[in-house]
Amino acid sequence: MEEPKIIKEIINGNAQAYAALVDRYHTGLIIHCESLVNDRDDAEDIAQEAFIKAYNNLSKFDNTQSRFSTWLYKIATNLAIDHLRKQKRQIQVEDVEALAQTTEPAFIKNEECAAVRQAVSKLTPPEYKEVIEAYFWHGLSYEQIAAKMNKPTSTIGTYIRRAKLQLKGELLWTK
């Protein structure tokens, strides 16, 4: 059955029809959440909460604006971000420090290290590449990098945050 018809049935009182949507997106949503929070149990909880929130707000969903899956994944992403904020963690590239080290730990495969290095080489502007290499590979502090680049320390922090966001996008697409 097509999603708009399923959604219409649910809104008209057939709560059992929601199981079809849950079955369709359950596994993918958990995987999506796990990629954001790096914890399977938390991901399952967030996915469950996203399904509940979507169900409770289904009457507000407009299928002319987006697909149900897009809307559901957006709900889950927002819940995952809230979860990370509650833990006072920032969204960062998974283990970028470990992957980027020149002496590779035994549990990290060579291709993963190569993928990180390649992603770092693609960072734009070039200053992002420079600060990532200086901070993670050469162990320089923000202050040392700032002095070397003749920039304020706060700018170095901004460069590193933006570079991590670019890396996260690049590395998620290459997996």
Disulfide bonds with the S-S distance in Angstrom:
none
